[in-house]
Amino acid sequence: MTNQVMELFKLAVYTHLYQTKPGHLISYGELAKLAGQPNYSRMVGRILKELPRDTELPWFRVVRSNREIAFPEGSSPYERQKEQLEQEGWIIKGRKIYSIQKS
């Protein structure tokens, strides 16, 4: 992937991530596909890893395709993502993410 193509991919990842609404999750693979490179889910992870800690992009809404947090349980990034998701109403048990049943 050339630098120019990579920058366009990165911009597309940021754009689609920005558009992910509160209460919704997106997988690394879905985000890569939306950004035009369906086989680049690992690259999405690398791109998100480079985001500054104080970013306003909702990086925490990006999860594994099996609805799990990708970070090791108990790590600092895991705790940050878990906290953000719980603030949006998700239930986290281990690394698995569950939605709250609304009555």
C-alpha positions as CSV (number, residue, x, y, z in Angstrom):
1,M,0.0,0.0,0.0
2,T,1.5,3.3,-1.0
3,N,1.7,6.2,1.4
4,Q,-1.0,8.0,-0.4
5,V,-3.3,5.0,-0.4
6,M,-2.5,4.4,3.3
7,E,-3.4,8.0,4.1
8,L,-6.7,7.8,2.3
9,F,-7.5,4.5,4.1
10,K,-6.6,6.1,7.4
11,L,-8.9,9.1,6.6
12,A,-11.7,6.7,5.7
13,V,-11.3,4.7,8.9
14,Y,-11.4,7.9,11.0
15,T,-14.5,9.1,9.0
16,H,-16.5,5.9,9.5
17,L,-15.4,5.6,13.1
18,Y,-16.5,9.2,13.8
19,Q,-19.9,8.3,12.3
20,T,-20.4,5.3,14.7
21,K,-23.2,6.4,17.0
22,P,-23.3,6.0,20.8
23,G,-24.7,2.6,21.7
24,H,-23.4,0.9,18.5
25,L,-20.4,-1.3,18.1
26,I,-18.3,-1.9,14.9
27,S,-15.7,-4.7,14.4
28,Y,-12.2,-4.1,13.1
29,G,-13.2,-6.0,9.9
30,E,-16.4,-4.0,9.4
31,L,-14.5,-0.8,9.7
32,A,-11.8,-1.9,7.2
33,K,-14.5,-2.9,4.8
34,L,-16.3,0.4,5.1
35,A,-12.9,2.1,4.5
36,G,-12.5,0.2,1.3
37,Q,-10.0,-2.5,2.3
38,P,-11.9,-5.5,3.6
39,N,-8.8,-7.5,4.4
40,Y,-7.1,-4.9,6.5
41,S,-8.7,-5.3,9.9
42,R,-5.3,-5.6,11.6
43,M,-4.3,-2.4,10.0
44,V,-7.4,-0.7,11.5
45,G,-6.1,-1.9,14.9
46,R,-2.7,-0.4,14.2
47,I,-4.2,2.9,13.1
48,L,-6.3,3.1,16.2
49,K,-3.3,2.3,18.4
50,E,-1.7,5.5,17.0
51,L,-4.5,7.7,18.1
52,P,-3.6,10.2,20.8
53,R,-4.9,9.3,24.3
54,D,-7.2,12.4,24.3
55,T,-8.8,11.7,20.9
56,E,-12.5,12.5,20.5
57,L,-12.9,9.6,18.0
58,P,-14.9,6.8,19.6
59,W,-12.2,4.2,19.3
60,F,-13.7,2.2,22.2
61,R,-16.7,1.2,20.0
62,V,-14.4,-0.9,17.8
63,V,-14.4,-4.5,19.0
64,R,-13.6,-8.0,17.7
65,S,-16.1,-9.6,15.4
66,N,-17.3,-11.9,18.3
67,R,-18.2,-8.8,20.4
68,E,-15.2,-9.0,22.6
69,I,-12.7,-6.3,23.8
70,A,-9.4,-7.1,22.0
71,F,-7.1,-5.9,24.9
72,P,-5.9,-8.2,27.6
73,E,-8.3,-8.2,30.6
74,G,-7.0,-6.0,33.3
75,S,-4.7,-3.9,31.1
76,S,-5.0,-0.1,31.1
77,P,-6.5,0.0,27.6
78,Y,-9.0,-2.7,28.5
79,E,-10.1,-0.8,31.6
80,R,-10.5,2.5,29.5
81,Q,-12.5,0.7,26.9
82,K,-14.6,-1.2,29.4
83,E,-15.4,2.1,31.3
84,Q,-16.4,3.9,28.1
85,L,-18.6,1.1,26.9
86,E,-20.3,0.8,30.3
87,Q,-21.0,4.5,30.2
88,E,-22.9,3.9,26.9
89,G,-25.0,1.1,28.6
90,W,-23.1,-2.0,27.6
91,I,-22.5,-4.9,30.1
92,I,-18.9,-6.3,30.1
93,K,-18.2,-9.7,31.6
94,G,-14.6,-10.6,31.1
95,R,-13.9,-9.5,27.6
96,K,-17.4,-10.3,26.3
97,I,-19.8,-7.4,25.6
98,Y,-23.5,-7.7,26.2
99,S,-26.3,-5.2,25.5
100,I,-28.8,-4.2,28.2
101,Q,-32.3,-5.5,27.6
102,K,-34.7,-2.5,27.6
103,S,-38.1,-3.1,29.0
